[in-house]
Amino acid sequence: MLLQHPIKIAFPYLSTLATFYLCAMRTSEDSYRHKGLRKKLVETIEQKGIHDRKVLEAINKIPRHFFLDSAFDEVAYEDKAFPIAEKQTISQPYTVAYQTQLLEIKPFMKVLEIGTGSAYQASILAELGAQVYTIERQKKLFESNKSFSYLKRYPNIKFFYGDGYEGLPTYAPFDRVLITAAAPDVPQKLVDQMKTGGMMVIPMGTGDVQDMKRITKMQDGNYKTEVFDRFSFVPMLGGKKE
Ligand code: SAH
């Protein structure tokens, strides 16, 4: 690994170069081996309790290794989170499946995602037929998805650079809101952008571990909050980053 990645090791502080390098080192070959590893991953997350067939099929279909530096080619199919550029992570496949299952996505639903990151989660939502609006606050991550050719197959994903706390009032209301970073509390502006009958899935908490919550906007104007398992996300931060 040291020999294969001299630039990254030598200049870890040059984040622009690191981002460029990350993009340059994406793999775009999906071999039988990758497909086999992916099938095993699907079995693993099914054993952990994911039962939604459509979610499992989407995980089985999307080459997760395309979303990572080619150094992670094999480990891409371990059920783990991995670093991407700008000190962010691609969520663990089980976590992606868990949040997606809670969202109960139907084709053509309008879904707002906060925290595009690698765009893996956005691709899973798009594969399920959703109209995805995804916001990323880090410009470099947003830019790197522009040149990621695999994403061209999902014209139903719209990418935005901005502060997720603001949501996208122009495109509201949304059937679903998915937050993929740890939020200290429920962002009111995002609740306001939900349809009646709509749901938000949000990892909530300020510590290392958060509660996965699902908030439903009821017909009578009240909110129903359900609390599920505990997960660990990077924090949801305010403002944009150049
Ligand atoms: N969904 C991603 C995982 C994201 S990790 C994937 O599939 O790979 C969380 C992401 O949320 C990071 O990229 C981080 O930069 C972003 N983020 C944190 N706070 C945000 C905010 N206020 N608005 C938009 N993005 C935010």
Residues whose N, C-alpha, C, O or C-beta is under 5 A from the ligand:
A	BS01	SAH	Q88 T89 I90 S91 I114 G115 T116 G117 S118 A119 Y120 Q121 A122 I135 E136 R137 Q138 G162 D163 G164 Y165 T180 A181 P235 M236 L237 G238 G239
